[in-house]
Amino acid sequence: MAKTRPRNPKIDALRHQGSLNAHPDRVRDPLFATADFFDARDLVQVKYEMVRRVRVDGHPVSRSAAAFGFSRPSLYQAQAALVRGGLAALVPKKPGPRRAHKLSNEVVDFLQRARSAEPSLRPPELARRVRERFGRTVHPRSVERALARREKKRS
């Protein structure tokens, strides 16, 4: 029987929050090598310390970025985020669109009108009509889900 490693609650929490550093091995700053407090797996802590090295300790940007496993543009982005939103702004955002960019309200209204006029229309045909009318390629399942969401809001 294979041994399973015990789960690390901190790593689980970092992963859940989206702030688990994918490359902790690239962090070569001496603080992270010697002290228990500093954790190279904590992406927010690594970025904060990288920016602090430049702003407070006066380290050169390129040297600091390299010591923390980042590029210079990443350091500048972290600096700007920290100024703009404080420590919380260093927590990575979820990737992907923030809203329905293909199936906007206008498109879903169009789909509802088409479905009302012809109730027998199936999602593949509706997706084809969206492509013809709006020039947007959408998956039939996305059409189906958008219409279901709209129905759910109504009721």
N, C-alpha and C positions, 0 to 999 in steps of 0.2 A: 504494500500500500504506500502510495506517495505521501510524503510529508507536506502539509500545507503550512505556510508561514502565517503567524498570527497577524491579524489586521491591525494597521496602525491608525488610530482614530484621527490623528492630526492630518495624515496624508488623505484619508477619506474626506475630511472636512475641506481641505484645500482643493481637492478634486471636485467636490460638490459645488464649491463657490467659484470654480473656474480659475483659481489662482495657484494651481500647482505648476511649478516651474518644470517645463518639459526637458530642460537641459541643466540640471543642477551641477553636473560635472564641469560645465564651462565657467562656473564662478570660481575665480582664483584669487579673490581679494583675501588678504590675510585674516581679516575679522571673521570670515566664514570658515576659515580653516582651523582657528584656534578656540573660539568661544562657543559654548553650548547655546547661548542665547540666539545667535545668528544662524538661520536655517536656509541654506541655499535652495531648498525645495519650495520656500515661500516666495512666490513671484513678487508680491507687493513689497515685502521686506527688502528683497534684492534691488528692486527698482528704486525704492526710497533711499537706501544706502548709496546707490550709484549716484543719484542726484545730489545727495548730501556731500559726498566726497568732492564733487565739483564746486558746489556753492559754498560750503562751510570750510572744507579743508583746502580748497584751492587747487585740487588736482586737475591736470589737463583733461579735456573732454575725451580725447581719443584713448588715453591711457586708462581712464576710469571706465569707459565703455568696454574696452577689451578685458579689464580685470573682472567685470561682472558678466561677461559673456554676451554683450549686446553690441549693436552697431551704433555709430554716432547718431544717425537719425533717430534710432530708438531712444537714445538718451534725451535728445531734444524733445521728442514726443512726451516722454515721461516728465520732463521739466515743465512743459506747457500744461500737461494734465494736472500736475501738482499745484501749479499756480491757479489754474482755472477752478479746480474742484476739491483741492485738499487730498488727503490720503485716500479717501474713497474713490477718487478719480483714477487711481492706479490699479484698481480691480478691473480686470479685463471684461469687456462687454461681450455678450453673446454674439456670435457671428450671424450673418444672414440679414435678410430684409426685416425691417421693423413693422411693416404693414403689408397688406395685400397690394402688391405693385402691379400685378397683371390683372387681377380680378377686382378692380376698383368698384366703387359704388355704381358708377356709370355703366360698367360692363355687367354687373350683377342685375341692375335694373333692366338692361337690354335682355339678359337671359330670362328674367322673370316674365317680361312681356312676350318673348318668343314662346315660352312654355305655356303661358296663359292662352295665347292664340292657337297653339297646336300642342295640346297636352301629351300627345304621343311622341314628341321629340325626345330622343335619347341623348345622353351626355356626349357621345362622339359627334353627333350632328351639331349639337350646340357649340362644342369646341371648334368645329369647322366654321361655323357662322361667326364666332368671335374672331377667328383668324382672318376671315374675309372682311369683316366690318372694321375691326380695330388694328389688324396687322399684328396681333399677339398670338403666339402659340401657347395654348394651355392644354393641360392633360384633362381628359374627360373626367377622371376622378376628382380633380380640383374643381371642375364645374359642379359636379355632384355635391361636393362638400360645401361650396359657396352657397348653393341654393338651399341646402339643409340648414346652414347657419342662419340664413335670412329667414327661413320658415320658423326656426326656433326663436328668433328674436320677436317675431310677430305674436307667437302664442304665449 
